[in-house]
Amino acid sequence: MTLCVTMFMSMLDNVIVNNALPRIGQDLGTGISGLQWVVEGYSLVYAGLLLTGGALGDRYGRTRVFRLGLALFTLGSACAALAGTIGVLIAARMLQGVGAALLTPGSLAILGHVFTDQRERARAIGLWSGVSALGLSVGPVVGGPMVEAFGWASVFWINVPIGVGGLLLAGRVLPAIAPRERRVDLAGLALSAAGLGALVYALIEGPARGWTDTRVLVCAVAAAVLLVAFVLLELRVAEPMLELRLFRDRVLGGAMLSGFVVSFGMFGALFFLPLLMQDVLGWSPSAAGYAGLPMTAMIVLAAPLSQRLTTRYGPRLPVALGLTLCAFGLGGLALYGGQARYPEYLWTLFAMGLGMGLTFTPVSIAVLQRVEPPQAGMASATINTLRELGGVVGVAVLGAVLTYRLNGALTENLGRLGIPPGAVGPAADALAGAGGGSGVQGSGAAAELPGPVRAAVEGAFVEGVHLAVLCGAGVLAITALLVTVLLRPAVRPAVPDQGGEPASAPLTDARRG
């Protein structure tokens, strides 16, 4: 229970802030790129330090590092709630990311230590994965009413009592797991963190500054060099932070690819859908939050179903089906424009929720079934890193696609109104709330625009959203086909053979496959 609650909190924080973004933009005076950094500041640090969190857990004890991470996450949440500027808020979100990166690998590894029977472990992982996925879907539902009733800081204050309670419980119920000697890969940490940071910066700032901007080009080149150097280093060191040889196993490779891509599509969608609902469709934060209830319900229903399907048939069926449903639902959003009514696109939320619920659990089960217990911490950190990295890249890439199309369409629309190109940037930022406002529905900088200009901005934003969701759906669909092939010779279903042992065996050698 303690592990599930803390994982729920760390996953919740990935998305609960999304419904608060328009209010943050109004109160702190920032545009779309600044709001992207509020989301990415957390996710980028989380992804960049997850592998190091797994290594530190092995080196100093998984339970001890888990508690340290929970304490830092709670402190970061309090700092974010008290932030008075966009810079302080982003820094606090990064501190939250450090804490989440330390607690997440230990969470799954401790589960593997406590539950030694493979069937019990599968059920425990199923519950853990279902709670994690539920955190992603509940975030918008809970966040909307909280923002409307108590302000955007409330989405961070909610973590403080949960974190304090989790620390008290962890000190009493979690087992002490002996540390083992392991060198911390500091060079790998520096290369991966710098490379990911440069990549995300280039993707977020590229549409605003221009892709030929010197700073953007330097960051893009630096990201390529640093990430290639990271891969080469990890192939050479004795105890790598990321065991790349695990990807030679088809099951592990397919499972990890699935975790990356489902986060790529879903995190990207969950970033800009609240902006679309509140700033274009004119919904309140509460209404935008409640709109996510169908997705939440489907995840709750699908998580135990996916565990049973994985136990009986292996991971291939639920993972491929889940990715296909996510692609179908995400792509379906492109059918609806700025005048869409909720019942018309309700089916897309059902499809995405069912797809997410089917995908998360079998990915975790497949990974832990294929590694030996000493590799559990690294495997846990790897799968969570790729999930989180998928979200980072998804928000950055799909956000870049959205911003690129938004700026292009807005230039055309404003040109027809006789407005110079120099007004494109301020008009686009007005949609995100930059410039302030009272913070009630229909207010803020965008509401102060003349009617034709506001219509032009909203139309351009919808075009950007359509292109972004189609790109995300395409990636999900292609991955569903790849996973069907990769998992075809996968482990046999984890049911007892005549000797009473599970038919699937863990991967004892990372070079196997």
Secondary structure by P-SEA (a helix, b strand, c coil): caaaaaaaaaaaaacccccaaaaaaaaacccaaaaaaaaaaaaaaaaacaaaaaaaaaaccaaaaaaaaaaaaaaaaaaaaacccaaaaaaaaaaaaaaaaacaaaaaaaaaaacccaaaaaaaaaaaaaaaaaaaaaaaaaaaaaaaccccaaaaaaaaaaaaaaaaaaaccbbbbbbcccccaaaaaaaaaaaaaaaaaaaaaccccccccaaaaaaaaaaaaaaaaaaaaaaccccccccccccccaaaaaaaaaaaaaaacaaaaaacaaaaacccccccaaaaaacaaaaaaaaaaaaaaaaaaaacccaaaaaaaaaaaaaaaaaaccccccccccccaaaaaaaaaaaaaacaaaaaaaaaaaccccaaaaaaaaaaaaaaaaaaaaaaaaaaaaaaaaaaaaaaaaaaacccccaaaaaaaaaaccccccccccccccccccaaaaaaaaaaaaaaaaaaaaaaaaaaaaaaaaaaaaacccccccccccccccccccccccccc
